[in-house]
Amino acid sequence: MKAPMITPADAFAAALRGAPCSVHGLDGGPQPVPAVRWRLDADAADRALLALCHGATVDIGCGPGRMTSALLTQGVKAMGIDVVAEAVRQARQRGAPALQRDVFGRLPGEGRWDTALLADGNIGIGGDPVRLLRRVREVIAADGRVVIDLAEPGGPIRVHRIGLEVDGRRSWAFPWALVPADQIELLAEAASLRVLELTDHRGRWFAALSKDN
């Protein structure tokens, strides 16, 4: 008998607890969820991304909190949000303030954050990066910025219906977008933002955007 499906949140939670987990529905076949890397401390490339964060930062889709924790270590005020309760628990366990929140719901400090961080491809949340950026634009202050971890340049923005598999059980599918670095200018314009900086750090591409006031 076929195993019952699980929620994506339950699959992510299992991955964060150490269970092997794979993503289905992306180009090139199943890919492992890099939960082990998420549970480590921020590496040199992560720190290059965090260098673009200025002032109080909300880490959207914070996972187990490595980015939020790294910002705090640098003396930067930071808070993580994630829809997965296990992610929030692990972030708090490592000393990072974190709340179980959806970015499309009301957030603490709405409209006053200096930086909103979308690390680890979290520009893909919801499968509609323009909608996400328009929402994040509401979260930051008038002079705030959005800092984004992007896919390598080449090709269009791609929206996939992905599912997770853990311990032989599949989650239901949900939308996720992949945004190549060379698409960020058009994407920013559609969300009434402008590109302040686009940089490549050893194959990882980062952008900082501000409001197009």
N, C-alpha and C positions, 0 to 999 in steps of 0.2 A: 504494500500500500504506500502511496506517495506521501512523504512527510508534509505536514501542514506548513503553510508559509508563515514567515515571521515578519515583524515590522523592520524597516531599515534601522530604526533606533536600536532595536534589540540586537541586530546584527553588528552594528558599530560598537555597541556595548561589549559584546562578546569578543570582538577584535581587540578592544582596548584592555580586556582582561587577559589577552594572550592567545585566544583561539585563532588559528589560521583562517583568513577571510579573503575572498576574491571578489572582484568587480566584474560583472558580465554586462555586455552591451556596448562597450567601447570598441573603437577600431583596433583590429589586431588581436581580438580574442580576450579571454579572461586575464585579468591582471591582479596581482596581490595588493591588498590594502596595506599601506606602509605604516601600520599602527606602531610597530617597534620604533621606527624613527620618530613618530610623534611623541612617544613617551620619553625619549632622550632629551638632554639639554640642547638648547639652540646651538647650531654649528656656525661656522664662519659665514656661510651663505645666508643663513637666517639672520645673523647679526648685520649683514650688509642690507638686508631688507628692513630691519628694524631701525637702521640709521636714517631712513626716510621718515620715520614717525617723529612728529614734533608735538610735545606737550601731552596732555592727558589723552590716553588712547583706549578705545574700545576694540577688543579683539573679537571679531565676529566669526563664529564657528571655531572657538578656541581649542576644541578637543581637550586633551589632558593638560593644557596650560603651559606648554614650553615657551611660547612666545610671550604670553602675559608675564610669566615668571622672569624671563630674561629682561623685559622692560623694567620690571620692579627692581631687579638687581642693578640696573643702570640708573636708578633713581627717578624713573619716569612713572607717574601715576598711571595705572592701567587696570582694566577690568575685562574679564572674558565673558562671553555669552555662548551658549550652545544649547541645542534642543535635546541633546542626549544626556540623561541624568548621570550616567556613569562617567562621561567626560567631565561634567561639572564637579563630581565627587573627586576625581583624580586631580583636577586643577586645584581644588581647595586643599587637597592632601599635600600638594607641593607648595602651599602657601600663597597661591594666586587667588584674589577675589574673583568669583565667578557665579553667574546666575543661569538658571535654566530658562532661557528666553528664545523666542523666535525673532529674527531681525525685523520681520514684518509686523510685530506687535509693539506695544509701547515699551520704551527702554528708559532706564534711569539716565538722567542728564541729557535727555532729548534736546537736540539743537545747540548743545554746549560743548561737545567733544572737540578737541583740537585735531584728533586723527581718528579715523575709522580704518581698521586693518582687516584686509581680506587676504590672509596667508594661505599657502598650500592649495591654491586653485579654488579658493572659496568664492571667487567671482562667479563660479558655476552654480551657486546655490539657487535652486528654484528653476533653473533652465532658461531664465530670461534676464540676461545681464543688464539690459537697459532698465527694466523694472527695479532690479536690485540696486543699481547705482542711483536711481532717482530716490529710492527709499533711503539709502545711505546718505544722500545729499541732505535729507531732512534731519539726520542724526548729528551731523557736524555743525560747528559754529560757522558764522559768516566768513571767517578767515581760516576755516579748517581745511583739512585735506583728507583724501582717501588714498591709502597705500595698498597696492595690489600685487600679488604674485601671479604671473601670467605664463601661458604656454609659450614654447619657442615660436618664432615667426614662421609664417607660411600657411597659406590656405585660409578659408573663411572661418567665422565663428561656427562651431558645430554643437548642436544640441542632441543629446542622446537620452534614451530611456534606459537607465541602468538599474541593475539589481545586484544584491550582495548575496554571497553564498558562504555559510559558516556551518561547520559540523554536518555537512550534507543537506542543509536546509537553505532554501532560497527566500529572499525577501521579495515583496512586491516591487514592481518597477517604479522609479521616480525620475523626474527630469533633471539633467545636469548639463551645464554648458562648458565647453572648452574655448578659451579666448586666446588666440595667438597675439603676441606682443605687437605685431604690425597692424592689428585691428583696433587698438585701444583709442586712437585719436578719433575715429568715426564714432566709436561707442561712447566716448566721453561727450562728444558734441551732442549726441542724441539724448544724453542725460543732463544737459546744461552744465557740463563740467569742462575743464580744459586740462591738458597735459602739462604738468610742470617739469616732469623729468621721466625719462625712460632709459633704463640702464640694464646692462647685461653683466652678471657676475658669474663667470665660469659656466655659462650655459643656462643659468636661471635668470629670467627676465622679470624686472620689477618696474612699476610705474607709480608716480605720485600725481594725483589730480587735485584740482581746487575748483571752487565754485566759479562759474563764468558770470560774475555779477555785472 
